[in-house]
Amino acid sequence: MEPLIMVLFGFLVCFCIGSVLNILLKTTQKRDWLITFFISLGLAIIVVPIL
């Protein structure tokens, strides 16, 4: 259960950073949010087990 919580926490951190960047760069179309979602998910799945 702990690895799942760590991956979710990593996803939330990555998604929050991506969301702030989307808002600052004014890229708020649906496509941009989907790209941010998938990049955050991928980073969380790859980086968290390494750490």
Order of alpha helices (4+ residues) and beta strands (2+ residues): alpha-alpha
